[in-house]
Amino acid sequence: MTKCPRCKAEINYLIKYEIYDADETIVFFDKDKKWKEEWVDGVNFFSEEYRCPHCNKLVARDEDRAKELLNKTITKKEDVLVASIDASGTISSVTPIRKEISL
């Protein structure tokens, strides 16, 4: 599972918003003082947004970035102590190492 880059909550899906095909309409009072609406033009604008299901913040603007984010493996580095034990069962040395752990 990955984490939201904005709120750090663990996520395994995103919410996709598609925005497209907006209409342009003008509104006015005609000469008889009646309210009128007239369609002027259609705008074939298209965009997509991917948002975190927890904080609803934008985390990606295209599908490739959304896939990259959800496929990311989170790794954490932590110190691990490795002990060497001799034949008599006594610890002969302790060596700290840095290990990367997938979460």
PyMOL commands that set and color helices and strands:
alter all, ss='L'
color gray80, all
select helices_A, chain A and resi 63-71
alter helices_A, ss='H'
color red, helices_A
select strands_A, chain A and resi 2-3+10-11+15-29+35-51+58-60+75-85+91-102
alter strands_A, ss='S'
color yellow, strands_A
deselect
rebuild
show_as cartoon
